[in-house]
Amino acid sequence: MKRREGFTLTELLVGIPVFVLLGTLLFASLDDAKQKLQASQCLNNMRQWGLAFEMYANEYNDYLPWTGSSTPISSGFSLNAWFNILPHYMNQPGLSKLYSSSLLNVPLPGTRSLYICPSAPAISNMSVTAANPYFSYAMNRVMTGLSGRVYKRSIAAFPGQVILLSESENNQYPFTDGFYIGVFSSEANQIPPGNAPRHFAGRNFVFVDGHAAWYGTNDYSRTKAESTNANIEWAKPRVLYWFPCGNPDLCNKT
């Protein structure tokens, strides 16, 4: 009997689309697995920050640290902001030290660091310095009150639902809220490309009680009015809150 070698043209024409489909499914599966791994790594980073917040509050009479400002991270009040004082509790250097030692040590997208979400997009056209740093995570801006007031954890009416730390807008600000990272962050009601939710149409958060969890865009998005007035945000029940309470005299940040 004559042994047949190779494939006929018909077999190839039938087989190629099948192999293409299998390859597409394989790559899609690998990409999905990669995204899930990155989301898990990010959540683990957030859990460690949550523990650091808890240890700080336990040591400082229940007070939480300052959110920080847009001033250089290596001077003034920024030296006492969360990104400079909390790393001590994780045996890590503060952000200002990383910027002052060498630009090679600056945590940026693509580096493995507690400061960086593994899914953070690459940055472009941004000169990174201590005066213009990069933040992959950001503290809830209303957790520093009017006139720079710092709050105790006990101000949160629902500690397990009030946001303390969030994934950021990938810029130089160490603070954010549901307007800046939500669906209302531009006039066209579209999330800018650099501000898209990183994990399956949502983000990871740390809450006042110390736990970390993922929530979808609709849960954390706020209008401009809701993000600047505690009474408006707390006017209806929500899954989570940015303002720690509904008292506008105590909790407002404008």
C-alpha positions as CSV (number, residue, x, y, z in Angstrom):
1,M,0.0,0.0,0.0
2,K,1.2,3.5,-0.8
3,R,1.6,5.7,2.3
4,R,0.0,9.2,1.9
5,E,2.2,12.1,3.0
6,G,1.1,15.7,3.9
7,F,-2.3,17.2,3.5
8,T,-4.6,17.8,0.6
9,L,-5.5,21.3,-0.4
10,T,-9.0,20.7,0.8
11,E,-7.8,19.6,4.2
12,L,-5.5,22.6,4.5
13,L,-8.3,25.0,3.6
14,V,-10.6,23.4,6.2
15,G,-7.9,23.1,8.8
16,I,-6.3,26.6,8.7
17,P,-9.4,28.5,10.0
18,V,-9.7,25.9,12.8
19,F,-6.1,26.5,13.8
20,V,-6.7,30.3,13.6
21,L,-9.8,30.0,15.8
22,L,-8.0,27.8,18.4
23,G,-5.0,30.2,18.4
24,T,-7.4,33.2,19.0
25,L,-9.1,31.4,21.8
26,L,-5.8,30.5,23.4
27,F,-4.4,34.1,23.2
28,A,-7.7,35.5,24.6
29,S,-7.5,33.0,27.4
30,L,-3.9,33.9,28.2
31,D,-4.7,37.6,28.1
32,D,-7.7,37.1,30.4
33,A,-5.5,35.1,32.8
34,K,-2.8,37.9,32.7
35,Q,-5.4,40.6,33.5
36,K,-6.7,38.5,36.4
37,L,-3.2,38.0,37.8
38,Q,-2.5,41.7,37.5
39,A,-5.8,42.6,39.3
40,S,-4.9,40.1,42.0
41,Q,-1.4,41.6,42.4
42,C,-2.8,45.1,42.6
43,L,-5.4,44.0,45.2
44,N,-2.5,42.5,47.3
45,N,-0.7,45.8,47.1
46,M,-3.8,47.6,48.3
47,R,-4.2,45.1,51.2
48,Q,-0.7,46.0,52.3
49,W,-1.4,49.7,52.2
50,G,-4.6,49.0,54.1
51,L,-2.6,47.3,56.9
52,A,-0.1,50.2,57.0
53,F,-3.0,52.7,57.4
54,E,-4.3,50.6,60.3
55,M,-1.0,50.4,62.0
56,Y,-0.5,54.1,61.7
57,A,-3.9,54.9,63.1
58,N,-3.3,52.5,66.0
59,E,-0.1,54.3,66.8
60,Y,-1.5,57.8,66.4
61,N,-4.6,57.8,68.5
62,D,-6.8,56.6,65.7
63,Y,-5.9,59.5,63.4
64,L,-5.3,58.9,59.7
65,P,-2.5,60.5,57.7
66,W,-2.7,63.5,55.4
67,T,-3.6,63.0,51.8
68,G,-0.7,65.1,50.4
69,S,-0.9,67.9,47.9
70,S,0.4,68.9,44.5
71,T,3.6,70.4,46.1
72,P,6.9,68.6,45.8
73,I,6.8,65.2,47.7
74,S,10.1,65.9,49.3
75,S,9.3,69.1,51.2
76,G,6.8,70.8,53.5
77,F,3.7,69.0,54.6
78,S,4.2,66.4,51.9
79,L,6.9,64.8,54.1
80,N,4.1,63.8,56.5
81,A,1.7,62.5,53.8
82,W,0.6,58.9,53.4
83,F,3.1,58.1,50.7
84,N,6.1,59.1,52.8
85,I,5.1,57.9,56.3
86,L,3.2,54.7,55.7
87,P,6.0,52.7,53.8
88,H,7.8,52.6,57.1
89,Y,5.2,50.0,58.3
90,M,6.0,47.8,55.4
91,N,9.8,48.1,55.7
92,Q,9.9,50.2,52.5
93,P,11.4,53.6,51.9
94,G,9.1,56.6,51.6
95,L,8.4,57.9,48.1
96,S,10.6,61.0,48.6
97,K,13.6,58.9,49.4
98,L,13.1,56.8,46.2
99,Y,13.0,60.1,44.2
100,S,16.0,61.6,45.9
101,S,18.3,58.5,45.8
102,S,18.2,57.9,42.1
103,L,15.8,58.2,39.3
104,L,16.4,54.6,38.6
105,N,14.6,53.8,41.8
106,V,11.5,55.8,41.0
107,P,8.4,53.5,40.9
108,L,6.9,53.8,37.4
109,P,4.5,51.7,35.3
110,G,6.3,48.4,34.4
111,T,8.2,48.2,37.7
112,R,7.4,45.8,40.5
113,S,6.5,48.0,43.5
114,L,3.9,48.6,46.2
115,Y,3.5,52.0,44.7
116,I,2.5,50.7,41.3
117,C,-0.5,48.8,39.9
118,P,0.7,46.1,37.5
119,S,-2.0,47.2,35.0
120,A,-1.0,50.9,35.2
121,P,-0.6,52.2,31.6
122,A,2.8,53.4,30.4
123,I,3.2,57.2,30.7
124,S,4.4,59.5,28.0
125,N,5.3,63.2,27.8
126,M,5.8,63.4,31.6
127,S,9.0,64.5,33.1
128,V,9.0,62.7,36.5
129,T,10.7,64.5,39.4
130,A,10.0,65.1,43.1
131,A,8.1,68.2,42.0
132,N,6.2,66.3,39.4
133,P,5.9,62.7,40.7
134,Y,3.8,59.8,39.4
135,F,1.1,58.1,41.4
136,S,-0.5,54.8,40.6
137,Y,-2.5,54.9,43.9
138,A,-4.2,57.9,45.6
139,M,-5.8,58.6,48.9
140,N,-9.4,59.7,49.0
141,R,-9.1,63.5,48.9
142,V,-12.0,64.2,51.3
143,M,-10.3,62.2,54.1
144,T,-8.4,65.3,54.7
145,G,-10.9,67.9,55.8
146,L,-11.3,71.6,55.6
147,S,-8.2,73.6,56.4
148,G,-6.0,70.5,56.3
149,R,-7.9,68.8,59.2
150,V,-7.0,65.1,59.5
151,Y,-9.7,62.7,60.6
152,K,-9.9,59.8,63.0
153,R,-11.2,56.5,61.7
154,S,-14.2,56.9,63.9
155,I,-15.5,59.7,61.7
156,A,-16.6,57.1,59.2
157,A,-20.3,56.2,59.7
158,F,-19.7,52.9,57.8
159,P,-16.0,52.1,58.0
160,G,-16.4,49.1,55.6
161,Q,-17.9,51.3,52.9
162,V,-15.9,54.6,53.1
163,I,-13.0,54.7,50.7
164,L,-9.6,55.4,52.1
165,L,-7.2,54.6,49.2
166,S,-8.0,54.2,45.5
167,E,-6.3,53.5,42.2
168,S,-5.4,56.8,40.8
169,E,-5.7,58.7,37.5
170,N,-2.1,57.9,36.6
171,N,-0.8,61.5,37.2
172,Q,1.1,63.6,39.7
173,Y,-1.6,63.9,42.3
174,P,-1.6,61.7,45.5
175,F,-5.4,62.1,46.0
176,T,-8.5,61.5,44.0
177,D,-12.3,61.0,44.2
178,G,-15.2,59.6,42.3
179,F,-15.5,62.6,40.0
180,Y,-11.9,62.4,38.9
181,I,-11.8,58.7,38.2
182,G,-15.4,58.2,37.4
183,V,-17.6,58.4,34.3
184,F,-18.2,62.1,34.8
185,S,-14.5,63.0,34.6
186,S,-14.8,64.8,31.3
187,E,-17.4,67.1,29.7
188,A,-18.4,64.3,27.3
189,N,-19.1,61.9,30.1
190,Q,-16.3,59.7,28.9
191,I,-13.4,58.4,30.9
192,P,-10.1,59.7,29.3
193,P,-7.8,57.0,27.9
194,G,-5.3,57.5,30.6
195,N,-7.9,57.2,33.3
196,A,-9.8,54.1,32.2
197,P,-10.6,51.5,34.9
198,R,-7.8,49.0,35.0
199,H,-9.5,45.9,36.1
200,F,-12.6,44.6,34.3
201,A,-14.5,47.9,34.3
202,G,-13.6,48.7,37.9
203,R,-10.9,49.5,40.4
204,N,-9.5,48.2,43.7
205,F,-10.0,50.2,46.9
206,V,-8.9,50.2,50.5
207,F,-11.6,51.1,53.1
208,V,-11.4,52.8,56.5
209,D,-11.8,49.4,58.2
210,G,-8.6,48.3,56.5
211,H,-10.0,45.8,54.0
212,A,-9.4,46.0,50.2
213,A,-11.9,45.1,47.5
214,W,-12.9,45.6,43.8
215,Y,-15.9,47.7,42.8
216,G,-17.3,48.6,39.4
217,T,-17.4,52.0,37.8
218,N,-21.0,52.7,38.6
219,D,-20.4,52.1,42.3
220,Y,-17.7,54.7,42.8
221,S,-18.5,57.3,40.1
222,R,-19.7,60.7,41.3
223,T,-21.0,63.9,39.7
224,K,-19.1,67.1,40.5
225,A,-21.8,68.1,43.0
226,E,-21.7,64.7,44.8
227,S,-17.9,64.9,45.0
228,T,-17.9,68.3,46.7
229,N,-20.7,68.1,49.2
230,A,-21.1,65.4,51.8
231,N,-24.8,66.0,52.2
232,I,-25.5,65.4,48.5
233,E,-23.5,62.2,48.4
234,W,-25.2,60.8,51.5
235,A,-28.7,61.9,50.4
236,K,-29.3,58.3,49.2
237,P,-28.0,54.9,50.2
238,R,-24.9,53.7,48.2
239,V,-22.7,50.7,48.0
240,L,-19.7,52.8,49.0
241,Y,-19.0,56.4,50.0
242,W,-16.2,58.9,49.5
243,F,-17.3,61.3,52.3
244,P,-16.9,59.6,55.7
245,C,-20.2,60.9,56.9
246,G,-23.2,63.0,55.7
247,N,-22.6,66.0,58.0
248,P,-21.7,68.9,55.7
249,D,-20.3,71.0,58.6
250,L,-18.0,68.2,59.7
251,C,-17.2,66.3,56.5
252,N,-17.3,68.8,53.6
253,K,-14.3,69.4,51.4
254,T,-14.8,72.0,48.7
